[in-house]
């Protein structure tokens, strides 16, 4: 089994400066390789430049610029070039599929934050001082950096990545051959209905309130963004106050993101510990949060009529604040490690079907869903909470999938 571990780095002032220079030089290499591909394609010969061609130039680039490009790990620079190559492969795949192409863009210094070392021991070494109680990671050109290792690392470390988030630095370990930690069976099955009023409701009727981390911090975040908006958007060199304002906004967003992820981990762990089988709706959050198409006014060419975009924007914000997609990914990972089974089911009409599990008739109708919270069957008169009904139907469908698989 594969697993990633993320630890906070505690570099010295000199090491922090070296880390920033490493990221800057890898960003420069990425942008230079992108420019070469653009120029080659624009040439009349339409020359195609691939990863192998650019990787073969690294030796000359390092010899020409030993103070910058020559300082860093050769394999990490190859990983940066592979990153660009994957971006182009995704671009051509989208072109062939007829989607929005999204040509690879140049990366600003603030938008290139990760450097990857493809193999532990090649330009980096995890736990480079095993004789010391303090864990460290050695990075070529930086040195032995202290790591705040808050849990043990299991399995074999394959790749090591250094990531910058605001003013913090992290090391991310991708490990293979991680042993599973199966939990004892409980004999319990549960269905889960995700929502915006309640974060989740299970088939036993238990509600977990939606913490609404973005909404709670909206006032402070709006004030910080208004202050940042007083500075020019495109400045050749930011002032000290401009940089501080940008850091304040980034810090608030990072805090919201960390709190949301912590909540997802806790709720997923609670479900995995209690149940052997967990069913949930198969949700397309990207489609659910898509803005409504504009509606032209047939009586006034060039004008548009109301399409509910303002109300939809509020719903989209609530869905993204809940973070359903991230929660389901965390749940799937924890279930795999614990030997549990997660079953996604079709989400259609889960909250409009009268649930047989509590004496319902199974009637499906749009009118059954009276309000956001109330379910009243127009056929048999069953009254229940709409989220509870959805969770019961999800549990029923997951049981059908389980029986069909058996």
C-alpha positions in Angstrom: 0.0 0.0 0.0 1.2 3.5 -0.8 1.0 6.4 1.7 2.3 10.0 1.9 3.6 11.6 5.1 3.9 15.3 5.5 6.1 16.9 8.1 7.0 20.5 9.1 10.5 21.6 8.5 12.4 23.8 10.9 15.2 25.3 8.9 17.8 27.8 10.1 17.8 31.3 8.6 20.6 30.3 6.2 18.8 27.1 5.2 15.5 28.9 4.7 17.3 31.3 2.3 18.9 28.3 0.5 15.4 26.6 0.2 14.0 29.8 -1.4 16.9 29.9 -3.8 16.4 26.3 -4.7 12.7 26.8 -5.5 13.5 30.0 -7.5 16.1 28.2 -9.6 13.8 25.3 -10.3 11.1 27.7 -11.3 13.6 29.4 -13.7 14.4 26.0 -15.2 10.7 25.2 -15.7 10.0 28.6 -17.4 13.1 28.3 -19.6 12.1 24.8 -20.7 8.6 26.0 -21.4 9.9 29.0 -23.5 12.1 26.6 -25.5 9.1 24.5 -26.4 7.0 27.5 -27.3 9.8 28.9 -29.6 10.3 25.5 -31.3 6.6 25.1 -32.0 6.3 28.7 -33.4 9.3 28.2 -35.7 8.4 27.5 -39.3 9.8 23.9 -39.0 7.3 23.2 -36.1 10.0 21.3 -34.2 8.8 19.1 -31.4 10.8 19.3 -28.2 10.4 16.5 -25.7 11.6 15.6 -22.2 14.5 13.6 -23.5 15.8 16.5 -25.5 15.7 18.9 -22.6 17.0 16.5 -20.1 20.1 15.9 -22.3 20.8 19.7 -22.1 21.0 19.7 -18.2 24.7 18.9 -18.1 25.5 21.9 -20.3 23.1 24.2 -18.3 24.7 23.2 -15.0 28.2 23.8 -16.4 27.2 27.2 -17.8 25.6 28.3 -14.5 27.4 26.6 -11.6 26.4 29.2 -9.1 22.7 28.6 -9.6 21.6 25.6 -11.6 24.8 23.7 -10.8 24.1 23.8 -7.0 21.1 21.5 -7.0 20.4 17.9 -7.5 20.5 16.7 -11.1 17.6 14.2 -10.5 15.4 17.0 -8.9 16.0 19.1 -12.1 14.9 16.1 -14.2 11.8 15.8 -12.1 11.0 19.5 -12.8 11.4 18.9 -16.5 9.1 15.8 -16.2 6.6 18.0 -14.5 6.5 20.3 -17.5 6.3 17.3 -19.8 3.3 16.0 -17.9 1.6 19.4 -18.3 2.1 19.2 -22.1 0.8 15.7 -22.2 -2.3 16.8 -20.3 -2.7 19.7 -22.7 -2.6 17.5 -25.8 -5.0 15.0 -24.2 -7.5 17.8 -23.6 -7.1 19.0 -27.2 -7.8 15.5 -28.5 -10.8 15.1 -26.2 -12.3 18.4 -27.5 -12.2 20.1 -24.0 -10.7 23.4 -22.9 -7.0 23.0 -23.9 -5.4 25.1 -21.1 -1.9 25.7 -22.6 0.9 25.4 -19.9 1.7 28.7 -18.4 4.8 30.3 -17.1 5.1 30.0 -13.3 5.6 33.0 -11.1 7.9 32.7 -8.1 4.8 32.7 -5.9 3.2 29.9 -7.9 6.0 27.4 -8.0 6.4 25.9 -4.5 7.5 22.3 -4.8 10.7 20.6 -5.6 10.7 16.8 -5.9 13.6 14.4 -5.5 12.6 11.2 -7.4 14.6 8.8 -5.2 15.7 8.8 -1.6 19.5 8.9 -1.5 19.9 10.8 -4.8 20.3 14.4 -3.9 18.4 13.9 -0.6 18.4 11.6 2.3 15.5 11.1 4.7 16.6 10.6 8.4 20.1 11.6 7.5 21.2 11.6 11.2 19.8 8.3 12.5 22.2 8.4 15.5 20.6 11.6 16.7 17.2 11.8 18.5 16.3 14.8 16.2 15.1 13.7 12.8 16.7 15.6 9.9 16.5 15.4 6.1 19.6 16.2 4.0 19.1 18.2 0.8 21.8 18.9 -1.7 22.8 22.5 -1.5 20.8 23.1 1.7 22.2 20.8 4.3 20.7 18.8 7.1 17.3 20.4 7.9 15.5 19.6 11.1 12.1 17.9 10.8 9.2 18.0 13.2 8.3 14.3 12.9 5.0 13.9 14.8 4.5 10.3 13.8 6.5 7.3 12.7 7.2 6.6 9.0 6.3 3.1 7.8 7.2 1.5 4.5 10.0 2.3 2.1 10.6 6.0 1.2 10.5 6.4 -2.6 10.3 10.1 -3.3 11.0 13.2 -1.2 9.4 16.6 -2.0 10.0 19.9 -0.4 7.0 22.2 -0.4 6.5 25.9 0.6 3.2 27.0 2.0 3.3 30.7 2.9 6.3 31.1 5.2 6.3 27.5 6.2 8.3 24.7 4.7 7.3 21.0 4.6 8.8 17.7 3.5 6.4 15.2 1.9 7.5 11.6 1.7 5.8 9.2 -0.7 6.2 5.7 0.7 5.6 2.3 -0.8 5.1 -1.1 0.8 3.3 0.4 3.8 1.7 -2.4 5.8 -2.0 -2.2 6.3 -3.4 -1.8 9.8 -6.8 -3.6 9.6 -9.3 -2.9 12.4 -11.4 -5.7 14.0 -14.7 -6.2 12.3 -17.8 -4.5 13.8 -20.5 -6.1 11.6 -22.0 -2.6 11.0 -23.0 -1.0 7.7 -23.8 2.7 7.2 -25.0 5.1 4.6 -23.8 8.7 4.6 -25.6 11.7 3.1 -23.5 14.8 2.7 -25.0 18.3 2.8 -24.4 22.0 3.5 -26.7 22.5 6.5 -25.4 19.3 8.1 -22.0 18.2 7.0 -23.1 14.6 7.0 -26.0 12.5 8.2 -25.7 8.8 8.7 -28.4 6.1 8.3 -28.9 5.9 12.0 -30.1 9.6 12.0 -27.0 11.1 13.6 -26.2 14.6 12.3 -22.7 16.1 12.1 -22.9 19.9 12.0 -21.2 21.8 9.2 -18.4 23.9 10.8 -18.4 26.4 7.9 -14.8 27.4 8.4 -14.9 29.9 5.5 -18.0 31.5 6.7 -16.7 31.8 10.2 -13.5 33.6 9.0 -15.3 35.6 6.3 -15.2 38.9 8.1 -11.5 38.8 8.9 -10.7 37.5 5.4 -12.7 40.2 3.7 -11.0 42.9 5.7 -7.6 41.5 4.8 -8.5 41.3 1.1 -9.8 44.8 1.1 -6.5 46.0 2.6 -4.6 44.0 -0.1 -6.8 45.5 -2.8 -5.5 49.0 -1.9 -2.1 48.1 -3.4 -1.5 48.0 -7.2 -2.1 44.5 -8.6 0.9 44.7 -11.0 3.9 46.1 -9.3 7.5 45.6 -10.5 8.6 45.4 -6.9 6.2 45.1 -3.9 6.7 47.2 -0.9 7.1 45.8 2.6 3.5 46.7 3.5 2.3 45.1 0.2 4.1 41.8 1.0 2.7 41.8 4.5 -0.8 42.3 3.3 -0.4 39.4 0.8 1.0 37.2 3.5 -2.0 38.0 5.8 -4.5 36.8 3.2 -2.5 33.7 2.4 -2.1 32.9 6.1 -5.9 33.1 6.7 -6.6 30.9 3.7 -4.0 28.4 4.9 -5.6 28.3 8.4 -9.1 27.7 6.9 -7.6 24.9 4.7 -5.9 23.2 7.7 -9.0 23.4 9.9 -11.1 21.9 7.2 -8.7 19.0 6.5 -8.4 18.3 10.2 -12.2 18.1 10.5 -12.3 15.7 7.5 -9.7 13.4 9.0 -11.6 13.2 12.3 -15.0 12.5 10.8 -13.5 9.9 8.4 -11.7 8.2 11.2 -14.9 8.0 13.3 -16.8 6.3 10.4 -14.0 3.9 9.7 -13.7 2.8 13.3 -17.4 2.1 13.7 -18.4 0.5 10.4 -17.2 -2.3 8.1 -19.1 -0.9 5.0 -19.6 2.7 4.3 -21.9 3.9 1.4 -21.9 7.4 0.1 -23.3 9.3 -2.9 -21.2 9.5 -6.0 -20.9 13.3 -6.3 -19.7 15.4 -9.2 -18.7 18.5 -7.2 -17.2 20.2 -10.3 -20.5 19.9 -12.1 -22.5 20.9 -9.0 -20.6 24.1 -8.6 -20.6 25.1 -12.2 -21.9 28.6 -12.8 -25.3 28.7 -14.7 -25.2 29.6 -18.4 -26.2 33.2 -19.3 -29.7 33.6 -20.6 -30.0 36.1 -23.5 -33.0 38.4 -23.6 -34.9 37.7 -26.8 -36.6 41.1 -26.7 -33.4 43.1 -26.3 -30.4 41.8 -28.3 -27.2 42.0 -26.3 -29.0 42.0 -23.0 -29.5 39.1 -20.5 -32.3 38.1 -18.1 -31.8 36.9 -14.6 -30.4 33.3 -14.4 -30.1 32.9 -10.7 -26.3 33.2 -10.7 -26.2 35.2 -7.4 -28.1 32.5 -5.5 -26.1 29.7 -7.2 -22.9 31.5 -6.2 -23.9 31.3 -2.5 -24.7 27.6 -2.9 -21.4 26.9 -4.7 -19.5 28.7 -1.9 -21.2 26.5 0.7 -20.5 23.3 -1.2 -16.8 24.2 -1.7 -16.5 25.3 2.0 -17.8 21.8 3.1 -15.1 20.2 0.9 -17.0 17.0 0.0 -14.4 15.8 -2.5 -11.5 16.1 -0.1 -13.5 14.3 2.6 -14.4 11.4 0.3 -10.7 11.0 -0.7 -9.6 11.0 3.0 -12.4 8.5 3.8 -11.3 6.1 1.0 -7.7 6.2 2.0 -8.4 5.5 5.7 -10.8 2.7 4.8 -8.2 1.1 2.6 -5.7 1.2 5.4 -8.2 -0.2 8.0 -9.5 -3.0 5.7 -12.9 -1.4 5.4 -15.0 -1.0 2.2 -16.3 2.2 0.8 -19.1 2.0 -1.8 -20.1 5.0 -3.9 -23.7 4.8 -5.2 -25.8 6.7 -7.7 -27.0 9.9 -6.0 -30.2 10.3 -8.1 -33.4 10.4 -6.1 -31.8 9.4 -2.8 -33.8 12.1 -1.0 -37.0 11.6 -3.0 -37.5 7.9 -2.5 -39.7 6.8 0.4 -37.3 4.5 2.4 -38.5 0.9 3.0 -35.9 0.6 5.9 -38.3 2.6 8.2 -41.6 1.3 6.9 -41.7 3.4 3.7 -43.4 2.3 0.5 -40.5 3.0 -2.0 -42.5 5.7 -3.9 -40.3 8.1 -5.9 -41.6 11.6 -6.5 -40.2 15.1 -6.6 -43.1 16.2 -4.3 -41.8 14.0 -1.5 -39.1 16.5 -0.7 -41.3 19.2 0.8 -38.4 21.5 2.0 -34.6 21.2 2.4 -35.1 19.4 5.7 -38.5 17.8 5.5 -39.5 14.6 3.6 -43.2 13.7 3.4 -44.3 10.8 1.1 -47.3 11.7 -1.0 -48.2 8.0 -1.3 -48.0 6.6 2.3 -47.6 9.8 4.3 -44.3 8.9 5.9 -42.6 11.9 7.5 -38.9 12.0 8.2 -35.8 14.2 7.9 -34.8 14.5 4.3 -31.1 14.0 5.1 -31.9 10.8 7.1 -34.0 9.5 4.2 -31.1 10.1 1.8 -28.7 8.2 4.1 -31.1 5.3 4.4 -31.4 5.0 0.7 -27.7 5.2 0.2 -27.3 2.4 2.7 -29.8 0.3 0.9 -28.1 0.9 -2.5 -24.7 0.1 -1.0 -26.2 -3.2 0.3 -27.4 -4.1 -3.2 -24.0 -3.4 -4.6 -22.4 -5.6 -1.9 -24.8 -8.4 -2.5 -24.2 -8.2 -6.3 -20.5 -8.3 -5.7 -20.8 -11.3 -3.5 
